[in-house]
Amino acid sequence: MNHTNSGMKTAKKAPDGQEIRRMLAQNLKRLRELQNVSQLELSAMTGLTHNFINDIENCKKWVSADTLAKLAAALHAQPFQFFLSELTPDEAGGAALGVYREDFVDVFQKVVSDWMNSYLSKKGKK
């Protein structure tokens, strides 16, 4: 029986610690920007210092489970969203793409809500 690689998927190398730290940093920044939240605003929302958030986004600091929970709650995200890799759609599959769809829907709803609140408050002043 000949076992060639034709038709068989090869296992991908698991990310190392530095790659995981980079994933967290990139996804924290992505989720923060999707919510249109500055590092300073995120600091106020979580009770973490601005410098600490900056250090996380620059791969200088790591987070505890409690810190990850604070960040996830403030950014309306699930903890696993901080560890999504940069996969192509074929590699990611439908489940991972669903997360990005949820990000889009959340941001879209926030923009519409903010616009409606702004519009209604201006209309009420007339």
C-alpha positions as CSV (number, residue, x, y, z in Angstrom):
1,M,0.0,0.0,0.0
2,N,1.5,3.2,-1.2
3,H,0.9,6.3,1.1
4,T,1.6,9.4,-1.0
5,N,0.6,12.9,-0.2
6,S,-1.8,13.1,-3.1
7,G,-5.3,13.8,-1.8
8,M,-4.1,13.9,1.8
9,K,-3.8,17.0,3.9
10,T,-0.6,17.6,5.7
11,A,-0.7,18.8,9.3
12,K,0.3,22.4,9.8
13,K,2.9,23.3,12.3
14,A,1.3,24.7,15.5
15,P,2.1,28.4,16.2
16,D,4.9,29.1,18.7
17,G,4.6,31.4,21.6
18,Q,5.7,34.5,19.7
19,E,3.2,33.8,16.9
20,I,0.4,33.5,19.5
21,R,1.5,36.7,21.1
22,R,1.4,38.4,17.7
23,M,-2.1,36.9,17.0
24,L,-3.3,38.4,20.3
25,A,-1.8,41.8,19.6
26,Q,-3.2,42.0,16.0
27,N,-6.7,40.8,17.0
28,L,-6.9,43.1,20.0
29,K,-6.1,46.0,17.7
30,R,-8.5,44.7,15.1
31,L,-11.4,44.3,17.5
32,R,-10.7,47.6,19.2
33,E,-10.7,49.4,15.8
34,L,-13.8,47.6,14.7
35,Q,-15.6,49.1,17.7
36,N,-14.0,52.5,17.0
37,V,-12.4,52.5,20.5
38,S,-9.1,54.2,21.2
39,Q,-6.5,52.6,23.5
40,L,-7.4,55.3,26.1
41,E,-11.1,54.6,25.9
42,L,-10.4,50.8,26.2
43,S,-8.3,51.6,29.3
44,A,-11.2,53.4,30.9
45,M,-13.6,50.6,30.0
46,T,-11.4,47.9,31.4
47,G,-9.6,49.5,34.3
48,L,-6.3,48.6,32.6
49,T,-3.7,51.2,32.0
50,H,-3.2,52.8,28.6
51,N,0.4,51.7,28.7
52,F,-0.5,48.1,29.4
53,I,-2.9,48.0,26.4
54,N,-0.3,49.6,24.2
55,D,2.3,47.0,25.4
56,I,-0.1,44.1,24.6
57,E,-0.7,45.5,21.1
58,N,3.1,45.8,20.6
59,C,3.8,42.2,21.8
60,K,5.6,43.4,24.9
61,K,3.1,42.1,27.5
62,W,1.0,39.0,27.9
63,V,-2.4,38.8,29.5
64,S,-4.0,36.8,32.3
65,A,-7.3,35.1,31.9
66,D,-9.0,37.9,33.9
67,T,-7.5,40.5,31.7
68,L,-8.6,38.7,28.6
69,A,-12.1,38.5,30.0
70,K,-12.1,42.3,30.6
71,L,-10.9,43.0,27.1
72,A,-13.5,40.6,25.6
73,A,-16.3,42.1,27.6
74,A,-15.3,45.7,26.7
75,L,-15.0,44.8,23.0
76,H,-18.1,42.6,22.9
77,A,-16.0,39.7,21.7
78,Q,-15.5,36.1,22.6
79,P,-12.1,35.2,24.1
80,F,-11.2,32.9,21.2
81,Q,-11.5,35.9,18.8
82,F,-8.2,37.2,20.2
83,F,-6.4,34.1,18.9
84,L,-7.7,33.8,15.3
85,S,-4.9,33.4,12.8
86,E,-4.7,35.0,9.4
87,L,-6.0,32.2,7.3
88,T,-7.3,32.3,3.8
89,P,-11.0,31.6,3.4
90,D,-10.2,28.1,2.1
91,E,-8.0,27.4,5.2
92,A,-10.4,29.0,7.7
93,G,-13.5,27.2,6.7
94,G,-17.1,28.4,7.3
95,A,-16.9,28.5,11.1
96,A,-14.0,31.0,11.2
97,L,-15.5,33.2,8.5
98,G,-18.7,33.3,10.6
99,V,-16.7,35.1,13.3
100,Y,-15.6,37.8,10.9
101,R,-19.3,38.1,9.7
102,E,-20.3,38.5,13.3
103,D,-17.7,41.3,13.7
104,F,-19.1,43.0,10.7
105,V,-22.7,42.7,11.9
106,D,-21.7,44.0,15.3
107,V,-19.9,47.0,13.9
108,F,-22.7,47.7,11.4
109,Q,-25.3,47.6,14.1
110,K,-23.2,50.0,16.3
111,V,-22.7,52.5,13.5
112,V,-26.5,52.5,12.7
113,S,-27.4,52.8,16.3
114,D,-24.9,55.7,16.8
115,W,-26.2,57.4,13.7
116,M,-29.8,57.0,14.7
117,N,-29.1,58.3,18.2
118,S,-27.3,61.3,16.8
119,Y,-30.1,61.9,14.2
120,L,-32.9,61.6,16.8
121,S,-31.1,63.9,19.3
122,K,-30.7,66.6,16.6
123,K,-34.3,66.2,15.4
124,G,-35.5,66.5,19.1
125,K,-33.7,69.9,19.4
126,K,-35.6,71.5,16.5
